[in-house]
Amino acid sequence: MSEIHRLAIFCGSNPGARPDYVKAARTFGAMLASRGIGVVYGGSSVGLMSALAESVLDELGDIIGVIPRMLVEREVAHKTLSDLRVVGSMHERKALMAELSDGFVALPGGIGTLEEIFEIWTWAQLGMHDKPCGLLNIAGYFDPLLEFLDRAVEEKFVRDVHRSMLIVESDPESLLARFEAYDPPRVVKWINAGTI
């Protein structure tokens, strides 16, 4: 069982083509705040990141923004956050978000969102952490990606045990329930114990 006190949320700096994306980001943020689960996100005031942050703030929830200085200078930092941490690089951003969080969720987004969730999932595969990683599959956004991942398993580039580490749900309540019940695969426990 995982104790989830704070989640890192990776999501787009654009709102996307469908209203479903913004609506789901707001719903998810409000749900986390109402349950006393803090949020760590990229610190931006645009796109889905903004929708998520605003919903948490509206519910008086706990939220930490982590943003590289170069993006602050482009004036996309969320100015009303009480806890905005400015770091020197994207690498520092991801490391701090990982340190502050008990799990990681990707909402729809672009290249950066995909890179963030894939890196943190890779860290889990390597046994660098045993925190849950997942996708909130809003409006089937990630369906083609999931097909590709299943193909990677079929072609023997990804193991079943590692594929199963990525939790995927279209409903935020179901995703959070699976995060709270998460038990890392035995292979991750072995790596963390130094037995592999």
DOMITOR-844544 format. One record per residue (C-alpha): residue number from 1; residue in one letter; x, y, z. Coordinates in pm, 1 decimal. Example, Ala and Ser with C-alpha at 12.3 -4.5 7.8 and 13.67 -1.06 7.14 Angstrom:
REM DOMITOR-844544
1 a 1230.0 -450.0 780.0
2 s 1367.0 -106.0 714.0
***
This chain:
REM DOMITOR-844544
1 m 0.0 0.0 0.0
2 s 127.6 346.8 -92.7
3 e 77.9 649.1 126.7
4 i -4.2 933.3 -109.3
5 h 49.4 1272.1 50.2
6 r 158.9 1459.5 -262.6
7 l 147.9 1379.5 -635.4
8 a 360.5 1518.3 -914.5
9 i 138.7 1601.8 -1210.0
10 f 286.5 1632.7 -1558.8
11 c 59.7 1798.1 -1816.0
12 g 47.9 2024.2 -2116.1
13 s 141.8 2389.7 -2137.4
14 n -140.4 2411.4 -2394.4
15 p -509.0 2348.9 -2322.7
16 g -547.1 2101.0 -2609.0
17 a -811.8 2077.9 -2877.5
18 r -1094.6 1938.9 -2660.4
19 p -1265.5 2107.2 -2364.8
20 d -1253.9 1763.3 -2193.9
21 y -884.1 1813.2 -2119.1
22 v -921.2 2136.7 -1922.7
23 k -1234.3 2008.8 -1750.3
24 a -1058.8 1689.0 -1638.6
25 a -750.6 1878.2 -1517.8
26 r -974.7 2101.5 -1306.4
27 t -1172.0 1805.5 -1172.5
28 f -856.9 1615.9 -1083.5
29 g -698.8 1913.6 -907.1
30 a -1014.3 1982.5 -706.0
31 m -1045.8 1615.0 -612.6
32 l -687.9 1598.4 -486.3
33 a -728.5 1919.3 -285.3
34 s -1054.1 1798.0 -130.0
35 r -876.0 1481.3 -13.7
36 g -581.6 1670.6 132.0
37 i -340.1 1539.4 -131.1
38 g -84.6 1799.7 -230.5
39 v 22.7 1868.0 -587.0
40 v 363.8 1935.1 -736.4
41 y 357.3 2061.3 -1093.3
42 g 562.4 2259.4 -1342.8
43 g 477.9 2602.9 -1200.4
44 s 327.6 2744.3 -1519.2
45 s 35.2 2980.7 -1568.1
46 v -66.3 2843.8 -1909.5
47 g -248.3 2545.0 -2055.0
48 l -354.2 2241.8 -1855.0
49 m -92.0 2332.0 -1596.2
50 s -281.0 2651.2 -1520.9
51 a -619.2 2474.5 -1509.7
52 l -481.4 2222.0 -1262.8
53 a -319.0 2486.6 -1042.4
54 e -624.3 2713.2 -1037.5
55 s -851.5 2426.1 -932.6
56 v -620.2 2333.7 -643.6
57 l -593.7 2697.8 -534.0
58 d -973.1 2741.8 -556.7
59 e -1011.4 2455.8 -307.6
60 l -736.1 2598.8 -83.4
61 g -523.9 2292.9 -153.8
62 d -149.9 2246.7 -114.4
63 i 41.0 2308.6 -437.7
64 i 407.8 2353.8 -518.7
65 g 526.6 2487.0 -852.5
66 v 874.2 2396.8 -976.5
67 i 997.6 2596.8 -1273.6
68 p 1333.6 2656.7 -1441.4
69 r 1457.3 3014.8 -1436.1
70 m 1451.3 3035.2 -1817.6
71 l 1072.5 2985.7 -1813.5
72 v 1023.1 3242.7 -1537.1
73 e 1204.1 3488.8 -1760.1
74 r 958.3 3413.0 -2042.4
75 e 681.5 3520.6 -1802.1
76 v 495.1 3190.8 -1781.9
77 a 544.3 3133.0 -1407.8
78 h 226.4 3120.7 -1199.2
79 k 254.9 3438.4 -993.8
80 t -7.0 3360.3 -727.7
81 l 143.9 3037.3 -595.3
82 s 257.2 3067.8 -235.8
83 d 525.5 2804.9 -302.3
84 l 702.6 2856.0 -636.5
85 r 1049.0 2702.8 -651.0
86 v 1277.6 2836.4 -920.3
87 v 1552.4 2598.6 -1029.3
88 g 1841.5 2622.6 -1271.1
89 s 1743.5 2360.5 -1527.8
90 m 1484.1 2112.7 -1648.7
91 h 1692.9 1835.1 -1491.8
92 e 1677.8 2006.6 -1153.5
93 r 1303.6 2055.7 -1195.2
94 k 1240.3 1684.0 -1249.8
95 a 1470.3 1580.1 -966.1
96 l 1299.0 1813.7 -718.8
97 m 951.1 1710.0 -832.1
98 a 1050.6 1346.0 -780.9
99 e 1190.4 1418.8 -435.1
100 l 875.3 1601.9 -323.3
101 s 623.9 1344.5 -451.6
102 d 478.3 1007.9 -355.2
103 g 363.1 928.0 -709.1
104 f 348.6 1063.0 -1062.9
105 v 56.4 1121.9 -1297.9
106 a 61.0 1241.9 -1657.8
107 l -241.0 1416.6 -1803.4
108 p -254.1 1493.9 -2175.2
109 g 37.2 1698.6 -2296.8
110 g 309.9 1718.6 -2555.5
111 i 672.9 1617.6 -2583.6
112 g 770.5 1753.0 -2241.3
113 t 488.5 1570.8 -2063.5
114 l 577.4 1244.3 -2234.4
115 e 946.2 1289.2 -2158.2
116 e 872.1 1354.4 -1791.0
117 i 650.6 1049.7 -1736.6
118 f 878.1 822.5 -1938.7
119 e 1184.5 929.9 -1743.3
120 i 1022.5 878.4 -1404.1
121 w 880.0 542.8 -1519.5
122 t 1229.6 443.9 -1636.1
123 w 1364.0 533.7 -1291.2
124 a 1102.3 300.0 -1140.3
125 q 1198.8 23.8 -1384.3
126 l 1561.6 62.4 -1274.9
127 g 1463.2 47.2 -907.5
128 m 1558.3 407.6 -836.4
129 h 1219.2 455.9 -669.0
130 d 911.8 245.6 -596.5
131 k 645.0 513.6 -631.7
132 p 342.6 462.9 -859.2
133 c 344.3 611.4 -1210.3
134 g 31.7 654.4 -1418.6
135 l -162.4 813.9 -1698.8
136 l -500.8 981.4 -1665.4
137 n -629.3 883.3 -2007.9
138 i -871.3 1167.7 -2074.2
139 a -1090.9 1121.9 -2382.7
140 g -870.3 834.0 -2498.0
141 y -577.4 1070.1 -2553.1
142 f -316.5 808.7 -2465.7
143 d -477.8 518.0 -2655.0
144 p -228.1 522.6 -2946.8
145 l 61.4 541.0 -2700.2
146 l -74.2 241.0 -2509.5
147 e -101.6 45.9 -2834.8
148 f 262.5 128.6 -2904.3
149 l 369.4 16.7 -2555.8
150 d 186.1 -312.6 -2602.7
151 r 367.4 -352.7 -2935.2
152 a 698.2 -288.6 -2757.4
153 v 612.6 -575.0 -2521.1
154 e 523.3 -802.8 -2812.8
155 e 852.6 -717.3 -2982.6
156 k 1047.2 -794.2 -2661.0
157 f 1176.4 -442.1 -2599.6
158 v 968.9 -393.3 -2282.5
159 r 902.6 -660.7 -2022.2
160 d 547.4 -734.0 -1906.9
161 v 645.1 -656.4 -1548.3
162 h 766.8 -310.0 -1649.0
163 r 466.9 -240.7 -1872.6
164 s 235.9 -327.3 -1583.5
165 m 405.2 -66.2 -1364.8
166 l 234.7 211.2 -1563.5
167 i -113.7 252.7 -1416.4
168 v -371.4 374.8 -1668.1
169 e -727.0 488.6 -1593.7
170 s -972.3 725.6 -1759.1
171 d -1142.8 808.7 -1428.7
172 p -949.7 1006.8 -1164.2
173 e -1113.4 823.6 -871.9
174 s -1010.0 486.6 -1014.6
175 l -656.6 609.9 -1081.1
176 l -615.4 738.5 -727.0
177 a -756.0 414.8 -579.8
178 r -499.3 213.8 -776.1
179 f -221.3 448.6 -665.4
180 e -320.4 403.2 -300.9
181 a -326.4 23.6 -343.3
182 y -0.2 16.7 -539.8
183 d 244.3 -259.5 -452.2
184 p 567.6 -234.8 -653.6
185 p 653.2 -539.9 -863.6
186 r 885.2 -787.1 -697.5
187 v 1164.7 -701.8 -941.6
188 v 1169.8 -341.0 -815.7
189 k 1177.5 -459.8 -454.4
190 w 1469.7 -688.9 -532.7
191 i 1664.6 -411.4 -702.5
192 n 1600.5 -175.5 -410.9
193 a 1713.8 -447.0 -169.0
194 g 2033.9 -497.5 -368.7
195 t 1955.4 -860.6 -452.0
196 i 1969.7 -823.8 -831.5
***
